[in-house]
Amino acid sequence: MWKRKVFGFFTRSNIAIRSKTAQLVYAANQGSLKSLKSAYYCGADVNGLIASSETGTAYTALYAASRNGHSALVSFLISLPEINVNLGDSENETPLFAAIERGHIDVVQLLLSVPHTDLNLERKDGCFPLFIAVQKKRREILQLLLARPDLDINKRFLGGYTGIILSALHGDAESTSALLGRNDIDVDVTTLHGDTALRIARYKSYDDVVRLLSRT
């Protein structure tokens, strides 16, 4: 049985903690549960951000594991009492966002099992989980998001685009139908140019989407 070592203030430097945290993040990237646990139980900061040597973007172990689809590692990390499931990278991209963008449905399910996972947090560019799920046509994941009552289904991205407007713009009848299943959907919301989802679908001659939106 693993037991985490407890170190006093004067027995280990912050540099050593940083080194262990770097090992933790590296293990998360590689998908090594054994190495991840070893780094954690040796005192790594589970919420520490380590910068990538390639991009300069800093991120947590949970973000790395989620982005790469390492579900066993994600399962271990979210079980830790001190884990911050909403802390991802230095661009404010959350582990949930990263998993959705890359289509890791098993990881998304794990992250959504944590009650305080925030579905509505924005990345620095303003994008958010629901929008990326519709944009990437991750329809199974979209259903998982819609099942959460705390999802802000009418949240806007740049230009005033909501999930329903984006699904209409793409002519995505399946996603449009799923979004319309929520009682709190606002189909009359407009972009900054005054266009509704229905108006966009009509302009683009997406007949299936027009029929769905016309029933509301």
Backbone hydrogen bonds, N-H to C=O, Kabsch-Sander energy under -0.5 kcal/mol:
donor,donor_aa,acceptor,acceptor_aa,energy
5,K,41,Y,-1.9
7,F,5,K,-0.5
11,T,8,G,-1.2
12,R,8,G,-0.6
17,I,13,S,-1.5
18,R,14,N,-2.5
19,S,15,I,-2.2
20,K,16,A,-2.2
21,T,17,I,-2.4
22,A,18,R,-2.3
23,Q,19,S,-1.8
24,L,20,K,-2.1
25,V,21,T,-2.4
26,Y,22,A,-2.3
27,A,23,Q,-2.5
28,A,24,L,-2.0
29,N,25,V,-2.1
30,Q,26,Y,-2.2
31,G,27,A,-1.6
32,S,27,A,-2.0
33,L,31,G,-0.9
36,L,32,S,-2.1
37,K,33,L,-2.6
38,S,34,K,-2.1
39,A,35,S,-2.4
40,Y,36,L,-2.4
41,Y,37,K,-2.9
42,C,38,S,-0.9
43,G,40,Y,-1.9
44,A,39,A,-2.1
46,V,44,A,-0.9
48,G,45,D,-1.9
50,I,59,Y,-2.5
52,S,57,T,-2.3
56,G,52,S,-1.6
59,Y,50,I,-1.8
60,T,88,G,-1.8
64,A,60,T,-2.2
65,A,61,A,-2.7
66,S,62,L,-2.4
67,R,63,Y,-2.9
68,N,64,A,-1.8
69,G,66,S,-0.9
70,H,65,A,-2.6
71,S,69,G,-1.5
74,V,70,H,-2.2
75,S,71,S,-2.7
76,F,72,A,-1.7
77,L,73,L,-2.7
78,I,74,V,-2.6
79,S,75,S,-0.6
79,S,76,F,-0.9
80,L,77,L,-1.3
83,I,80,L,-1.4
85,V,83,I,-0.7
87,L,84,N,-1.4
88,G,86,N,-0.6
89,D,93,E,-1.5
90,S,58,A,-2.2
92,N,89,D,-1.8
94,T,92,N,-0.6
98,A,94,T,-2.3
99,A,95,P,-2.3
100,I,96,L,-2.4
101,E,97,F,-2.7
102,R,98,A,-1.5
103,G,100,I,-1.3
104,H,99,A,-2.5
105,I,103,G,-1.6
108,V,104,H,-2.2
109,Q,105,I,-2.4
110,L,106,D,-1.7
111,L,107,V,-2.6
112,L,108,V,-2.5
113,S,109,Q,-0.8
113,S,110,L,-0.7
114,V,111,L,-1.2
117,T,114,V,-2.0
119,L,117,T,-0.7
121,L,118,D,-0.6
123,R,127,C,-3.1
124,K,91,E,-2.6
126,G,123,R,-2.5
132,I,128,F,-2.1
133,A,129,P,-2.1
134,V,130,L,-2.0
135,Q,131,F,-2.8
136,K,132,I,-2.4
137,K,134,V,-0.8
138,R,133,A,-2.6
139,R,137,K,-1.6
142,L,138,R,-2.5
143,Q,139,R,-1.8
144,L,140,E,-1.4
145,L,141,I,-2.2
146,L,142,L,-2.5
147,A,143,Q,-1.1
148,R,145,L,-1.6
151,L,148,R,-1.7
153,I,151,L,-1.3
155,K,152,D,-1.4
157,F,161,Y,-3.0
160,G,157,F,-2.0
161,Y,158,L,-0.9
163,G,153,I,-0.6
166,L,162,T,-2.3
167,S,163,G,-2.4
168,A,164,I,-1.7
169,L,165,I,-2.2
170,H,166,L,-1.8
171,G,168,A,-0.8
172,D,167,S,-2.7
173,A,171,G,-1.2
176,T,172,D,-2.1
177,S,173,A,-2.6
178,A,174,E,-1.9
179,L,175,S,-2.5
180,L,176,T,-2.2
181,G,177,S,-0.6
181,G,178,A,-0.9
182,R,179,L,-1.6
185,I,182,R,-1.5
187,V,185,I,-0.7
189,V,186,D,-0.7
191,T,195,D,-2.0
192,L,159,G,-2.8
194,G,191,T,-1.9
197,A,187,V,-0.6
200,I,196,T,-2.1
201,A,197,A,-2.4
202,R,198,L,-2.5
203,Y,199,R,-2.2
204,K,200,I,-2.0
205,S,202,R,-0.9
206,Y,201,A,-2.6
207,D,205,S,-1.4
210,V,206,Y,-2.5
211,R,207,D,-2.6
212,L,208,D,-1.7
213,L,209,V,-2.6
214,S,210,V,-2.1
215,R,211,R,-0.8
215,R,212,L,-0.7
216,T,213,L,-0.9
